[in-house]
């Protein structure tokens, strides 16, 4: 069963899925690598991935977590540039792969080029808004909002109701909000004490989603 598409019409998504070549990816596998030629796009059918940007000084930023129904790598293909970020599987993933030439031809034939360009611009704006929103926040609210943003369905242990497996550890959460691992560890410890999250090596699970949302709305973070 095809997942609900994110940011594109169902018609465009099904057209791309029908023409894609099925592939399976292991957890931890690099699907796309920053700087490589944009030779193809991927349609994420199941599982979750994380997008990482390596800065010239070697610092790594976690840009986003994406789940089923997402297009991956289309920005480089549409812009004619190399890969702007590295995409790594968080969970075992199923994808459909389309060559860059075939992808562009399908968009032209279906009249969906403008739709995909609007989607790419919307994603860029979302990233800019996220960075601006969190830049001035104290550590507590920053971590709380990051957890909500990164809690994407689609992989890990079954999630439901108020429980969501984020699938990321302290280092990755720190990469998303520009905080050290130690600072993130302290904020997660406070959230654990409130019964809002549980943590283990390389993994964070939200156990009380409504309360976490309330903390984010109050701006108090883990206080």
N, C-alpha and C positions, 0 to 999 in steps of 0.2 A: 504494500500500500504506500502510495507516494505521500510524503509529508506536506503539511500546509506550507505554501511558499511564503517567504518573508520579504516583503518589499517589491515583489513582482506579481503580475497577474497570474491566475491559475492557468490561463491559456498559454502564456509564454513559458511558464515553468514546465508544463506537460510536454510542450514541443521540445524543449531542451532535454528533458529526461528521456524522451523517446529516442533521441539521437545520441545519447551519451553511452559510453562504454563502461560497464560495471567494474568497480575495483573495491578491494577490501584493504583496510589500513590498520596496523597495530597501534595500540595505545603508545604514545611517545614517538611515533613515526613522524618525520618531517614531510608534509604534503607539498608545501611550496616554500622556496628559500629566497630570502631577501637578496636582491641583486641579480638573480637568475633571469634569463629571457622569459618573457610572458608568452609561453608556447601553447598554453591550454588553460581552460577553466575547469573547475570542479563543482559539481552539484552535491551538496551534503544530504544524504538520504537518512542516515542515522548516526548517532554519536555526537560528540561535541569536539570543537577545536578551539585553540587559542591563537591569536595573532600577536606576534612579538616584533618590536622594532628595536634594532641595535643602533645606537647613536655612535658618532665618530669616536667618542671617548671610551667606547666599550660598554656604556650603561645600557641595560635592556629595559624596555618599557612594555608592559602588557597593554595592548590597545583594546582588545575585546575578546569575548568568548562568544562563539556562534554555535547554534544548534541546527537540527534538521530543517530543511527548507531553505538553506542559505546557499547563495552563489559565492564561490571563492575564487579570487584571482582575476575577476572580470575588469577591475580598474586598470591593471597593467595592460590587458589585452585591448581595451577600448582606447586607452591613452597612447598605446604604442611604446610604452616604457618597460623597464625591467620591473621585477617584483619589488614592491615597496615595503613588504614585511614578510616575515617567516610565519608560516602556519603549521602548527603542530597538533596532532591528535591527542586529546585528553583521554578519550575512551577508544575502544575498537570502533572503527567507523566504516560505513559503506558510502561510497561516492559514485557518481557518474562523471566520466571525463570526456571533454569535448576539445578538439584542437582549436586553436585560435582562429584559423581560417574558417572552419566549419561553424564555429560560434558566431562570428561576424556575418557569415552568409545567412544563417538562420534568422538573425536579427533583421537583416535587410529584407529578406523574403516575407517576414511576418509583420514588418513595420514597427518593431519593438525597440529600435535603437534609442529613440528619445526616452522611452520608459526606463531603460537601463541607465542612461546618462543621468536622469533625474534621481534615480536610486543612488547612484554613486555620489552625487552632490549632497544628497540628504545624509548619507553616512558620514561624509566629511564634516558637515555641520554638526552632526551629533557628537562626533569626537571632540570638536573644538568647544562645544558647549559643556561637555563633561569636564574637560580640563579647566575651563574657566570657572565652573561651578565649584570644583574641589580645591582649586589652588589656594584659596584663602581660608579654608576650613581647618579647625583643629584636628588632631589625629583621630579622636574618637568618632566624630561625625563622618570624617573622611572614610574610615574603615567600614562603618555601618553602610554608607551609601554604596561603597564599592561592592560589598557582599550582595546587596540587592541587585546591582547592575550585572554582576558576574554570575548570578544564580540562573543559569539558562537550562531549561529542561532538555533532555535528550540522551542522557547517558548515566554511567555510574550506577549506584544502587537505585532501586525503584524509589521514586519520590512521589509524595502525594499529600494533600491537605496542607498542614503547616510545616512539613518537613521537606527540605530541599538539599540535595547533595551538591555543593558548589564545585567539588572536584579539584580544588586548588589548595595549596598550602600557604604558609606564611610568606615565603619568598615571593611567590607569584602575586599574592594580594598586594604586597609591598611594591612590586613592579607596576601595578595598576594605579597606585595613588602616590608614588614618589616618597614612600616611607621606608625606613630600614626594617629589616626582619625583626630586630629586637623591639622596635616600637609597635609593629603589628602584633607581635606575640603578646605584648602587654595589653593591648586593646582586646585581643581575642580572649585573654584570661578574664578580663572584666565581663565580657559577654558570656563566657562560660559560667561565671559566678551568678549571672542573672538567669541562667537556664535558657539562653537564646541560641547558643551554638554548642556543638561538641567538636573537638579536634583530635586528630591523630596524625601520624607522620604523613605529610604531603596531602592532607585532605581536611576539608572543613565542611561540616553539615549544619545547616540552619535548622534548629529544632522548634522554633517558635516564630514563624514568619510574621504573623500580625504584630507581635511585640517589636520585632526588628523594624517593621515599617513605622510603627509608632515612634520609636527612637529616632528614626531618620526624619520624620515629620516635625518632631520637637526640636531637632537640631542639637540634642544633648549627647548624641553618640552613646557611649557606654556609661555615662555618669548615672 
